[in-house]
């Protein structure tokens, strides 16, 4: 759905969920300002049983002069847009409207369409609104309150940015020019005395697994950021390495995951806990997730959520093998010889973009890569638009370099940012073609179990593969171990 397609309506009401949070307010306000700039008759509303009382939201409304209205009755508008929620859900007061549009990031089973923009892999609705406004050429930074509202929406819904994972979210953070002083004030007006008590009670009522050094905590209903606060505090206990804290809402269960050990990535655990019934993601140390209550009931019936969490965590710890590249692959039973098919990759010489020695941050769908520009340092654009770094010698060993321009289309086009002057360049316009040399051979086999591989270069972060994926190593170097997703492997490799 594009915002421009909604400009045919003149009487527009933007509705947030009941008792709106920062993400709903930031999203709703941004769309309000956009449609107001188009000369529309627009209102920003919410309903429900009570008016806003949280101090940070009240401060947000006051300082940004947000024209929000609490309504109990609504004359049928020409267009009703729900933000950070979906029409007909239990946390959205029902109002009739001639036409309904929705912008949301929660997983309720609905899909995006002509009148809906629903992306459940994004941490906040504010990020979706940011992307939609950018697509319309709207000058977000021309209104500091809008920029700050969108940033604060993402900030709060991602537990102070600790649970973001999509490159669009990082782009949004880099782009927005916010009122930093106001964000600081909002951050320090976030919790009430009652919520402080909720956090204290949650920490007292913990469960603990001594062997796994794991703590699991169920909290009373509260602001999702309380969960992250409790998780951060619990992880400071000397005998706890991993913490999962969760609570219940009318729509489902919000989870926050914390880890300080390399063999348990918080984002992997969050994804495992929500697999098939919600969504999860974030960083290796901090992550979050949401379990949709309707999906949970369909799959697990009347099983208590605590029983589910404990049982699922038990399966998680039993579900994977660990491989350290430093140990090498000593037994090649089951491995077969493969070579790469002649797929065309892209390569970029870093000094074609920046001066020698410039510190750069490469942004891709698979995450951020930090490099220093050098005549010997090159970037390879992979199958999904992910980027990895190679020196000139390794590049020429593995690839045949061509001078033709590289043409690639990806969900997220990789870009590179100079950390000196903050200039951003897309990589594809600078990329040339390269193909894998036929003489480069690898050994590979199907994984027997989900596996975590720690490379020799980085033993702080692992690669993760499911049982359908492949574990590979260089034919000439049994310590050069890596994982390849099944769909990529079958497309990119052929058996010799």
N, C-alpha and C positions, 0 to 999 in steps of 0.2 A: 504494500500500500504506500502510495506517495501522498505527502501532505497536499501537494498541488491539486490532486484529484478531489479534495474535499472543499476547495475554494468555491465550488458552485453553490454551496450552502451559505446563507446569510445569517440565520439565527442559530448560533452554535453554543452548546453547553458542554463544558469539560468537567467530568465528574471523577473525583478521586474516591478511593475506598473509604469506608467508615473509619473514623479516627486516623486520619492520614499521617504517614510518617514523612521523613525528609525526602525520600525518593519519589513518593507520590506528589509531594508539594513541588519539588524541583521540576518534575516532568510536566505537571499540570500548568505551572506558571510559565514555563518555556513555550508550551503550545498556545497558552492564552496570549502571550505577547506576540507570537507569530501571527495568529489570526487577527488580532487587533491591528497589526501593521498592514493587514490586507483590507482594512475597513469593515470588518465583520462585527456584528452585534454578538459579543461573546461574554460568557460568564464562567467563573471557576467555582465549583461547588463541592460539597460533600454532605452526606446524611448520617444516619445511624442514631444510636441511643444517647450519645453524649457529644458535647463540643470538645474541641482540642484543648488539652490542659498541659501537655508536656512543655517544659520551659524552653527547650531548644527550638521547637516548632513555632511557639509563640514569638520567640526572638527573631526567628527567620522571617515570619510574616511581617513583623514590625519593621525590621531593618531593611528589608527588600521591598516594602510597601506592596505586598501581594494582596490583590483584591479578592480574597477568598470569602465565600459565603457558606454558612451552615443553613441548610434548608430541610424542611419537613415535607413540603409540598412543592411540586414543580409543574408549571404549565408546559404542556407537551412541546418540546423544541423541534425545530426542523432537523437538527443533527445533534446527537448526544455522543460524545467521545469519552470512553472510560480510559483512564491512565493508571498504570501500575495495578490493574485489576481487570476483570472481565465481566461483562454484562451477564446478570443472572446468577453470579456466584454469591455465596452466603455472606461475604463481607462487604457487599455493595448494595446499598439501599435501592430498591426497585423504583424506577421512574419510567413512565411511558415516553416514547419518542418516535418521530416519524422515520428516522434512520439512525442506525447504531454503527459506530466505529469503535475499534479497540486497539490500544497500544499497551503491550504488557510483556513481562519476561518470566511469568510463572507458568509452570507446566500443568495445564488442566485438561489436556487432550485436544484442545483446539489448535488449528493450524493457521498460519498466515493466509490472507486472501485479499480480495478486492477492498474489503472494509476492515481488515484486521492486520496488524503488524505484531506478531507474537514470536519472540526469539528467546526460548528458554535456556539457551546456552550463554546468555549475557547476564552479568551480575546485577545490573540495575536497569530499570525502565528509563532512567535519565540518560543512559548511554544510547539507547535506541532512539530517543527523541533527539539527542545530539546528532546522531547519524542522519536522521530524517531531515533535520534543519540544515545540515551541511549540504545534503543532496539538493535542497531547494536554493542554495546560495545565500541563505540567511546569515547576516552578520552577527553571529553570536557574541563575539567580543566587543561589538558596538554597544552592548548593554551589559555592564558589569554585574548587575543583579542576576540576569539570566545565566551568565557564565558561572557565577558563584553558586546559584541554586542547583544547576545541573551537576557541578562538581560535588557539592555537598550531598546531593542525592546518591551519587555513586559512592562517595566516601562512607556514608552511613550504611548503605545496603551491602557493602563489601567488607564490613568490619574494619573500617579505616584503611581501605585499599589492600588489606591482607588476603582477600579471597578473589582477587581479579585474576583472569587468565587469558582473556581474549585480547589480541593486539589492538582492536578497536578501542578497548578501555584504556590501554596505554597511550594511544594516540590522543584520546580525549583529554587525558591528564596533561600531556605535553602541550596541547593546543590552547586550552582554556586560560584566559587571563582573569584571575579571580581576585576578590578582595580577601587577601590572606589574613588580615587582622580580624575580619568578621568570621571567617572559618575557624580561627583560633577561639574566638568568643563562643561560637556555637558548640565547638568540641568540648569546651569546659562548662557547658550548660546542659549536658546531655542526660545526666542521671538525677533522679529524685531520691530523697531519703528512703522512700518505700522500695525503690529498685536496688538501693545499696543493701537493704535488708534482705531482699530476694537473693542477691548474689551471695551474701553471707550464709544464708540457710542452705543454698545449693552446695556450697563447698563443705558444709558440715555433713551433708547427706550423700557422701561419695561412696562409690564401690571401687575396689582395688584388686587387681590381679598381680600378685607378687612376682610370678614367673615371667610375665610379659611386661612388667613395670608399666601397667596400663590402668588408667582411672576412667571410670564412666560415671557421669553425673546427669540426673534428670532434674531440670529446673522447673519452677512454677512458670506459668505464662508471663512473658516479659518482653521488652524491647530486644530484638535479635542481637544487638551489640552487647547486651549483658552477657550473652553466652561467650562471646569472644573475650571479654574482660575476665570472666571466671576461668576460661581455658588458659589464658596467658598467666594468671596467678598460680593455677594448679601446676603448670609445667615448671615452675620454679622450685617445686618440692624435689629434694635430692633423690628420692626413690621412684620418681615418675618420669617416664620418657615420652609417653603418648597419652593424650587426654581426648575423650569424646564427651561433649556436653550437648544436651538437646532439650527441647520443650515442645509443647503442643499448642497449635492455633486452630481456629475453626477449619482452615483449609488443609492442615497437615502438620508435619513435624519439621522444625528447623534444627539443623545440626551445625555444630562448630567443632573442628578437629584441629588438634595441635600435636606436633611431633618435633623432637630435638635429636632424633637418631637417623642416620642415613638410610637404613634399610626399611624404614617406614616413611613414605612420603605422604604428607597429610592429604594432598589432592587425590592420590590413588585410593586412600582409605575412604575419603568422602564419596568418590565415584563408586566404590565397591558397596558401600552402605546404601546408596540410593539407586543402584542399578535396576532398571526396569520399572521403578515406581517413583522416580523423581529425577533430580539432577544434582550434580556436585562438581566442585572444582576449586582451584585456587593455586597455592604455592606448595612447595615441598614441606615447609614448616607450618604454614597456616592455611586452612581451607574451610569451606562451608558447604552445606547441602540442604536440600529440601525434599521431603517425602510427601507426595500427594496422598491425602487420606483416602480418597475414593479408589485410587489405584492400589493402595496398600490393602484395603479391605477386599478388593476383588482377588488379590493374589494370596493374601495370608489370613483372610477371614477374621475371626475374633482373637487371633494371637495378640497378646499384649505387646506394646511397642518396646518395653524393656526386654522382654524375652527375645524379640526379634533382633534388637541391637546386640545383645550379648551373644546370641547364636551366630549372627552374621560376622561379628568380630572374631569369634573362634574359627570360623571358616576362612576368614581373611588370613590369619596367621598360619593356617595349615595349607594355604592355597598356592604357594609359590616356592620355587627354588632360587638360590642365590649363586651367581657365578662371578668370580673376580678375575678380570683379564690378566692380572699379574701372575696368576697361577697357570695360565694357559689351558688349552684343551689337550689333555693327556690321552684320552681315549676317543678315537674318531669313529668308533662303531656306530653305524647308522647315518653317518655323514656321507654325502654324495658330492661329486664335482660339478660345479656350475660356472657359467660365465654370464656377464651382463649382455643383454640384448642391445642393439645399437640405438638406444634411446638418446635423444638430443637434450643435453643439459645446457644451462647457461653459466658463464663464468665472467667475473668482473675483477679487474686489477684495481686494488684499493687506491693506488695513487692516480688512477684515472679520475677519481672523484675528489681526493683530498691531498694536501701536502704530506710529505713524508713525516711520520711520527704523530699524525693527528689521531686522537682517541675517538673511536666511532662506536655507535650502538646500532646494530642491524636488527630491524624488527621484522619478524615473520609470524606466520600463523602458528608455528611450533614454539615460539618464544623469542626472547632477546638474545643476541650474540654480541659480545664485546670484542673488538679487534683494534689493533694499532695499524694505521696505514703504512704500507711499505712496498717497495718494488717487488719484494718476494712474497707478499701476502695477497692471496686471491680468495674470492667468495664464489662458491658453487651454489647455484639455484637448483634445488632438487625437484622431485616428482610432484610434490604438493605445494611447491613454492617455499618450502623450508630452506634455510641457508646454513651451510657449514663452511668452515675456514680451512684452507690448505696452503702450504707453502709451495713455491714454484716447482721445486724438485718433485714433490709428491704429485702435484697436478699433472706434470708431464709424464710421470710414470704411469698414471692411471688413465689419463684422458688424451685423446687426440684433439688438439686445439684447432679451431677454424676461425676465419675472420668474418663469417657471415653473422648478421644480427640475429640475436636470439628472440624468438617469438613465444611467449607463454601467457596463459590466462589462468589465474588462480582465484580462489575465494577471497584471499587477501594478498594483494601484491606486495612483495617484500620491499622494504625501504631502509635507508641508512641515514643516521643523524650524526652530525659532528657534535662532539661534546664540548667543543671550544666556542663555536658561534651559534649552535643550535639549528643550523641549516639542515633541511631534510631533502633527500633525493630518492626517487624510486630507482630501484636497481635495474629493472628490465630495459629501460631505454639505453643503458650503458653496457648491457650484457652481450657477449658473443657466444657462438655455439661451440660446444665440445661434446664428443662422444666417448664412451668408455672403450678403451683399447681391448681388442678381442683376446689378446694374450693374457690379460688379467683374469686369473681364476680364483674361485673361492670354494670352500667346503661349507655345506649347509645341510640342515635337517630340520624337520618339524620339531617344535618343542613338545616334550612329553607332558610338561606341566607349565602353568604360567611361571615366568622367570624374570628375575631382576639381574641385570648385568652391570657391574661397575667396571668402567674402562680404566686403563692404566693412567690416562691423563686426568681423570676426574673420579676420585673415589668418594666424593661428597654427594654425588647425585647419580642415580641409576637410570638405565634404560629399562623399560618394562615391555614384556611381550606376553600375549595370551597363548593358549595351547595350540591355536591354529597358526600362529606366526612361526617364523624361522629364526634359528640361531645360526650365525655365520662367522667364519673366520677366514683370513687371508690364507691362501694355499701355502705361501712361503713364510707366514708368521702366525703361529698358533696363539699368540698373545693379542693379536689384532682382532678382537671379538666384538660383535655388534648384533643387534636384532633388527629384523625387517618384517614389517606387517605383511600378512598373507596376501592381501590384494596387490600390494606393491611388488612383492617378490615374484608372484606369478606373472605380472605384467613386465617386469624388468629383467628377469633372469631366465636362462634356458639351461637344461641339463646337458652335460658334455658326454 
